[in-house]
Amino acid sequence: MIPQHMWTLGFLTFNSKTLITTWATMAVVLVIAVAGTRGMSETSPRGLQNIMEFVVDFVNGFLKDLLDEPRGARLRELLVTLLLFLVVANLIGLLPGWGFIQGVNSPTADPNTAFALAALVFILIHFYGFRFRGFSGHAGSFFRPYVALYPVNALESITNPLTLAMRLFGNIFAGELLIDVFLNLFKVGTVGWLVSIPVQVFWLFFAAFIAVIQAFIFMMLTMNYVGTSMLPPGEH
């Protein structure tokens, strides 16, 4: 029997809770992007424009150390969007009244979302690798600096995105699981209730901090993996 929160479409099965939180995340990011870029002012930026400018400048600051402007421009919008999406996605499961409903978690607390993002990174690495290096340049990079290192380099091209997914999923899932554990202390009695409140407050802020850090790490490693594939072989 298929659980009620699972939707089926032909031979495909979807987790409705993950879909809903993903759509909600996309809606929030879209609102921030549209509101932050509509009616932009160069002299007196305000509101969400300041947030958008901060995020773009933040990403640019790291991107320019890795790639020149023509190559960096190819990744800038992707990295900004990825960072915004992950920050919102990682935090949305912590919202009172939503994330505190047991079973409703951040989309990134679902391994399917985390590994889908990792698959995207894997595709981009090779897409930009073949585009900027050419077929022989990108394929040949797996044989450098020594031909004997081909198995290691080939395996690394797979494990790098996989570790991205595992790190993201593990941290977000564990953080929200502990929140559920602390909520269950309310059922223990007065002592559990008194202990639960300060622990929950502390862990909520700590989980929010971890959520933002994990979004930053995912974005940075994506920039490094994809950006490096755009450089001439041997140049890092």
ZIPELIN-V448041 format. One record per residue. N is the residue number from 1. RES is the residue in three letters. PSI is psi in radians with two decimals (* if undefined). OMEGA is omega in whole degrees, 0 to 359 (* if undefined). Layout:
BEGIN
n: (N/N)
res: (RES/RES)
psi: (PSI/PSI)
omega: (OMEGA/OMEGA)
END
This chain:
BEGIN
n: (1/2/3/4/5/6/7/8/9/10/11/12/13/14/15/16/17/18/19/20/21/22/23/24/25/26/27/28/29/30/31/32/33/34/35/36/37/38/39/40/41/42/43/44/45/46/47/48/49/50/51/52/53/54/55/56/57/58/59/60/61/62/63/64/65/66/67/68/69/70/71/72/73/74/75/76/77/78/79/80/81/82/83/84/85/86/87/88/89/90/91/92/93/94/95/96/97/98/99/100/101/102/103/104/105/106/107/108/109/110/111/112/113/114/115/116/117/118/119/120/121/122/123/124/125/126/127/128/129/130/131/132/133/134/135/136/137/138/139/140/141/142/143/144/145/146/147/148/149/150/151/152/153/154/155/156/157/158/159/160/161/162/163/164/165/166/167/168/169/170/171/172/173/174/175/176/177/178/179/180/181/182/183/184/185/186/187/188/189/190/191/192/193/194/195/196/197/198/199/200/201/202/203/204/205/206/207/208/209/210/211/212/213/214/215/216/217/218/219/220/221/222/223/224/225/226/227/228/229/230/231/232/233/234/235/236)
res: (MET/ILE/PRO/GLN/HIS/MET/TRP/THR/LEU/GLY/PHE/LEU/THR/PHE/ASN/SER/LYS/THR/LEU/ILE/THR/THR/TRP/ALA/THR/MET/ALA/VAL/VAL/LEU/VAL/ILE/ALA/VAL/ALA/GLY/THR/ARG/GLY/MET/SER/GLU/THR/SER/PRO/ARG/GLY/LEU/GLN/ASN/ILE/MET/GLU/PHE/VAL/VAL/ASP/PHE/VAL/ASN/GLY/PHE/LEU/LYS/ASP/LEU/LEU/ASP/GLU/PRO/ARG/GLY/ALA/ARG/LEU/ARG/GLU/LEU/LEU/VAL/THR/LEU/LEU/LEU/PHE/LEU/VAL/VAL/ALA/ASN/LEU/ILE/GLY/LEU/LEU/PRO/GLY/TRP/GLY/PHE/ILE/GLN/GLY/VAL/ASN/SER/PRO/THR/ALA/ASP/PRO/ASN/THR/ALA/PHE/ALA/LEU/ALA/ALA/LEU/VAL/PHE/ILE/LEU/ILE/HIS/PHE/TYR/GLY/PHE/ARG/PHE/ARG/GLY/PHE/SER/GLY/HIS/ALA/GLY/SER/PHE/PHE/ARG/PRO/TYR/VAL/ALA/LEU/TYR/PRO/VAL/ASN/ALA/LEU/GLU/SER/ILE/THR/ASN/PRO/LEU/THR/LEU/ALA/MET/ARG/LEU/PHE/GLY/ASN/ILE/PHE/ALA/GLY/GLU/LEU/LEU/ILE/ASP/VAL/PHE/LEU/ASN/LEU/PHE/LYS/VAL/GLY/THR/VAL/GLY/TRP/LEU/VAL/SER/ILE/PRO/VAL/GLN/VAL/PHE/TRP/LEU/PHE/PHE/ALA/ALA/PHE/ILE/ALA/VAL/ILE/GLN/ALA/PHE/ILE/PHE/MET/MET/LEU/THR/MET/ASN/TYR/VAL/GLY/THR/SER/MET/LEU/PRO/PRO/GLY/GLU/HIS)
psi: (2.28/2.25/2.68/-0.54/0.00/2.25/2.53/2.48/1.69/-2.17/0.05/2.52/2.32/2.51/1.89/-0.59/-0.71/-0.70/-0.77/-0.79/-0.55/-0.78/-0.71/-0.73/-0.79/-0.69/-0.75/-0.78/-0.71/-0.74/-0.78/-0.77/-0.80/-0.85/-0.54/-0.27/-0.06/2.30/0.73/2.51/2.28/-0.46/-0.63/1.25/2.57/2.88/-2.34/-0.34/-0.67/-0.68/-0.80/-0.73/-0.67/-0.79/-0.78/-0.80/-0.64/-0.84/-0.74/-0.65/-0.62/-0.64/-0.67/-0.33/-0.27/-0.73/2.70/3.01/-0.82/-0.76/-0.73/-0.61/-0.48/-0.51/-0.31/-0.92/-0.68/-0.82/-0.67/-0.81/-0.75/-0.76/-0.81/-0.78/-0.80/-0.66/-0.85/-0.77/-0.70/-0.50/-0.39/-0.49/-0.14/-0.05/2.26/2.44/-0.21/-1.18/-0.38/-0.05/2.05/2.28/-0.26/1.89/3.03/2.58/-0.52/-0.11/-0.03/2.15/-0.47/-0.70/-0.80/-0.76/-0.45/-0.71/-0.66/-0.66/-0.66/-0.78/-0.76/-0.79/-0.75/-0.65/-0.84/-0.54/-0.91/-0.51/-0.87/-0.57/-0.74/-0.48/-0.32/2.90/-0.87/-0.63/-0.78/-0.79/-0.65/-0.35/-0.36/-0.24/0.11/2.61/-0.18/2.52/-0.60/-0.30/0.05/-0.84/-0.68/-0.81/-0.70/-0.74/-0.66/-0.60/-0.36/-0.74/-0.51/-0.92/-0.61/-0.73/-0.53/-0.86/-0.77/-0.71/-0.80/-0.91/-0.82/-0.79/-0.77/-0.75/-0.79/-0.71/-0.75/-0.52/-0.71/-0.58/-0.73/-0.67/-0.78/-0.60/-0.57/-0.25/-0.39/-0.49/-0.23/-0.64/-2.91/-0.77/-0.81/-0.66/-0.77/-0.65/-0.62/-0.69/-0.98/-0.60/-0.72/-0.76/-0.81/-0.83/-0.55/-0.81/-0.67/-0.72/-0.64/-0.71/-0.80/-0.67/-0.76/-0.73/-0.73/-0.62/-0.74/-0.79/-0.76/-0.77/-0.76/-0.78/-0.62/-0.78/-0.73/-0.82/-0.85/-0.74/-0.69/-0.61/-0.25/-0.19/2.73/2.53/2.36/-0.20/2.22/*)
omega: (181/178/184/183/177/178/178/175/185/180/181/177/183/174/186/181/178/179/182/179/176/178/178/177/179/180/180/179/179/179/179/183/181/182/182/181/179/179/183/179/179/185/183/177/181/176/183/176/178/179/181/180/178/181/180/179/179/179/180/182/178/185/183/177/183/187/172/186/181/179/181/180/179/185/190/183/179/183/177/179/180/180/179/181/183/178/180/182/181/183/190/179/179/183/176/180/177/181/180/174/187/180/177/186/173/178/180/172/174/182/180/179/182/182/173/176/178/178/177/179/179/180/181/179/184/177/180/177/179/183/186/181/188/184/183/181/182/179/180/181/179/180/181/357/180/180/182/181/181/181/181/181/179/179/180/180/177/185/179/176/180/179/174/182/183/179/182/182/183/182/182/180/181/180/181/176/179/176/177/179/180/178/180/176/177/184/184/183/184/181/179/180/181/179/186/187/180/179/180/180/179/185/179/179/179/179/177/177/179/180/180/180/180/176/179/181/180/180/182/180/174/178/181/182/183/181/179/180/180/181/175/181/180/180/182/*)
END
